[in-house]
Amino acid sequence: MTASDFRSLAARCRRAGRDCFDLFAKEEFRRLAQEFDGKADELEFLATHQGRGGWWPRRAAQQGRL
């Protein structure tokens, strides 16, 4: 998945949260949107700082986290 995919999911969660009447579900949608935005930020950071991140990005990529 790309950063734009995660941003799209975050927007959908925010929209669903606004339209939802269940307060628990509304909060869960808000939390999901924050997590998706955070993942998008992480992917964008890694894309712009390729080769400057030390061992962590290579290690995460080897373990299938990226």
C-alpha positions in Angstrom: 0.0 0.0 0.0 1.1 3.5 -0.7 0.9 6.7 1.4 -2.0 7.9 -0.7 -3.9 4.6 0.0 -3.5 5.2 3.7 -4.6 8.8 3.3 -7.7 7.7 1.4 -8.5 5.2 4.2 -8.1 7.9 6.8 -10.5 10.2 5.0 -13.0 7.4 4.7 -12.8 6.7 8.4 -13.2 10.4 9.2 -16.3 10.6 6.9 -17.8 7.4 8.5 -17.1 8.8 12.0 -19.0 12.0 11.1 -22.0 10.1 9.8 -22.1 7.6 12.7 -24.5 7.9 15.6 -22.7 5.3 17.9 -20.2 7.2 20.1 -18.0 4.1 20.5 -17.8 3.5 16.7 -17.2 7.2 16.1 -14.2 7.2 18.4 -12.9 4.0 16.8 -13.2 5.6 13.3 -11.2 8.6 14.7 -8.5 6.4 16.1 -8.2 4.4 12.8 -7.9 7.7 10.9 -5.1 8.8 13.1 -3.3 5.4 12.6 -3.7 5.5 8.9 -2.4 9.1 8.7 0.6 8.1 10.9 1.4 5.2 8.6 1.2 7.5 5.5 3.5 9.9 7.2 5.9 7.1 8.0 5.9 5.9 4.4 6.4 9.4 3.0 9.3 10.0 5.4 11.0 6.8 4.4 10.5 7.6 0.7 12.1 11.0 1.1 14.9 9.9 3.3 15.9 6.7 1.4 19.4 5.6 2.3 19.7 8.0 5.2 17.9 6.0 7.8 20.6 3.8 9.1 19.8 0.1 9.8 16.1 0.4 10.8 14.5 0.8 7.3 16.5 -2.0 5.9 15.7 -4.2 8.9 12.0 -3.4 8.7 12.0 -4.1 4.9 13.7 -7.5 5.5 11.1 -8.4 8.0 8.2 -7.5 5.7 7.0 -4.5 7.8 7.4 -2.0 4.9 
